[in-house]
Amino acid sequence: MHLRMITIAALAFASLTGCSQKPAAPLAPLTGASLSVAPASGEIDVRLDAPVVLSFGVAVDPAVVERDFHLISEYDMTSAPCPDSAMGAHGAMTAVMGNSTMMRHLDGFHSTGGSFRWNDGLSECLFQPDSWMRPQTRYLVHLDAGMVQMMESRMGSMGGMTGHGAGTMSGDMMFHFTTLDSSGGGHDGHH
């Protein structure tokens, strides 16, 4: 009899809370949520097989992150052949970070390929490049404005975050790290 009363009470509560005709309120930003990126911005001697890990602290939209996350090596900006001959010279990393046209080009043609893995709560993403990164090379992690907007709507203001772009790219976030020098034998690249 006691179990039956609990079941009836639970069904009554569910019918009161689940059948509202009011539209759902938009999700409020969660305080205390923040973005952390590993390797950290400015980090040096990063392993050549290291993943890039984005930790949000709250659930985010994986489709937006996977669309708007780009990992680009400075080698691909300055030395690798470009499949779009109309673009001309790309310039060094610091020169292109404020140029929205060039950044969109680099995102589309020069991003490092890889795969995404998510934790069960969709609050942490691991990007594993398809192959080892180049030794002693600076890499740019570019989070496009659409991803930043999604994070701000879910997490609150990102104003205190370092890594924002500049000029026409001020709505984007950018972080840099440098891979280690593996010329001492090559084996250190994955330790």
C-alpha positions in Angstrom: 0.0 0.0 0.0 2.8 2.4 0.9 4.6 1.8 -2.5 1.3 2.5 -4.3 0.9 5.9 -2.6 4.5 6.9 -3.5 3.8 5.9 -7.1 0.6 7.9 -7.3 2.2 10.9 -5.7 5.1 10.7 -8.1 2.7 10.5 -11.1 0.7 13.5 -9.8 3.9 15.6 -9.4 5.1 14.6 -12.9 1.7 15.7 -14.3 1.9 19.0 -12.6 5.5 19.8 -13.7 5.6 18.2 -17.1 2.4 19.5 -18.7 2.9 23.2 -18.5 1.6 25.2 -21.4 4.2 27.9 -20.8 7.2 27.9 -23.1 10.5 26.8 -21.5 12.6 29.7 -20.3 16.0 30.1 -22.0 18.9 28.5 -20.3 20.5 31.0 -17.9 24.3 31.2 -17.9 25.9 29.0 -15.3 28.1 30.9 -12.9 31.5 29.5 -12.2 31.8 27.9 -15.6 35.0 28.7 -17.5 37.0 27.6 -20.5 40.4 26.0 -20.0 42.6 24.9 -23.0 45.4 22.5 -22.8 48.1 22.9 -23.9 47.9 26.3 -22.2 48.4 29.5 -24.2 52.1 30.2 -24.4 53.1 26.7 -23.4 56.4 25.4 -24.9 57.8 21.9 -25.4 54.4 20.4 -26.1 54.6 16.7 -27.1 54.2 16.1 -30.8 51.4 13.6 -30.2 49.5 15.8 -27.7 45.8 16.3 -28.0 44.2 19.7 -27.5 41.7 19.5 -24.7 38.9 22.1 -24.2 37.2 22.0 -20.7 34.1 24.1 -20.4 32.8 23.1 -16.9 29.2 22.9 -18.4 27.6 21.0 -21.3 28.1 22.7 -24.6 26.9 22.0 -28.2 29.4 19.6 -29.8 28.3 20.5 -33.3 29.2 24.1 -32.7 32.6 23.3 -31.2 33.5 20.8 -33.9 32.6 23.4 -36.6 34.3 26.4 -35.0 37.5 24.8 -33.6 40.6 25.0 -35.7 44.3 24.0 -35.1 46.7 25.6 -37.5 50.5 25.4 -37.5 52.6 28.4 -38.3 54.4 26.2 -40.8 51.2 25.9 -42.8 50.8 29.6 -42.7 54.2 30.5 -43.9 55.9 27.5 -45.7 53.4 24.9 -46.8 52.0 25.2 -50.4 48.5 26.7 -50.5 45.8 25.0 -52.4 44.3 28.4 -53.2 46.8 30.2 -55.4 44.6 33.4 -55.4 45.4 34.0 -51.7 49.1 34.8 -52.2 51.4 35.0 -49.2 49.7 34.3 -45.8 52.2 36.0 -43.5 53.3 35.1 -40.0 50.9 34.1 -37.2 50.9 37.5 -35.5 50.2 39.3 -38.8 47.1 37.2 -39.7 45.3 37.1 -36.3 43.5 40.4 -37.0 42.6 39.6 -40.6 39.2 37.9 -40.8 39.6 37.0 -44.5 42.9 35.4 -43.9 41.8 33.6 -40.8 38.7 32.1 -42.6 41.0 31.0 -45.4 43.4 29.3 -42.9 40.5 27.7 -41.1 39.2 26.3 -44.4 42.4 25.3 -46.2 45.1 24.9 -43.5 43.5 23.5 -40.4 45.1 20.3 -39.0 42.8 17.3 -39.5 41.8 15.2 -36.5 39.0 13.7 -34.5 37.0 14.8 -31.5 36.1 12.8 -28.4 33.7 14.0 -25.8 33.1 13.1 -22.2 29.6 11.8 -21.3 28.5 15.2 -19.9 29.6 17.1 -23.1 31.6 19.5 -20.9 35.1 18.4 -22.2 36.3 17.8 -25.7 39.6 16.2 -26.8 40.9 17.0 -30.3 43.4 14.5 -31.5 45.3 15.5 -34.6 45.4 12.8 -37.4 49.2 12.8 -37.2 52.0 14.1 -35.0 52.5 17.8 -35.0 55.7 19.3 -36.5 58.6 19.7 -34.0 59.6 23.1 -32.8 56.6 24.7 -34.4 54.1 27.3 -33.1 50.4 26.3 -33.3 47.3 28.5 -33.2 44.1 27.2 -31.6 41.4 29.3 -33.2 37.9 29.3 -31.7 35.6 31.0 -34.1 33.1 33.7 -33.0 30.1 31.3 -33.3 31.7 29.1 -30.7 32.5 32.0 -28.4 28.9 33.2 -28.7 27.6 29.7 -27.8 30.0 29.6 -24.8 28.9 33.1 -23.6 25.2 32.2 -23.8 25.9 29.0 -21.8 28.7 30.1 -19.5 28.3 33.9 -19.1 30.7 36.6 -20.1 34.1 35.4 -21.4 35.5 38.9 -20.8 38.1 37.8 -18.4 39.5 35.1 -20.7 42.8 35.5 -22.4 43.1 34.5 -26.0 40.6 36.9 -27.6 41.4 37.9 -31.2 42.1 41.5 -32.2 40.5 44.0 -34.6 37.9 42.4 -36.8 38.6 39.1 -35.0 37.7 40.5 -31.6 34.8 38.1 -31.3 37.1 35.1 -31.7 39.5 33.4 -29.3 43.0 32.4 -30.1 45.6 30.6 -28.2 49.2 29.6 -29.0 51.6 26.8 -28.0 54.9 25.6 -29.4 55.9 22.0 -29.9 59.2 20.6 -28.5 62.4 20.3 -30.4 62.7 16.6 -31.2 66.1 16.9 -33.0 67.8 15.0 -30.2 66.7 11.6 -31.4 63.1 11.9 -32.2 61.9 9.6 -29.4 61.1 12.5 -27.1 58.2 13.6 -29.3 55.7 11.4 -27.5 57.0 11.5 -23.9 
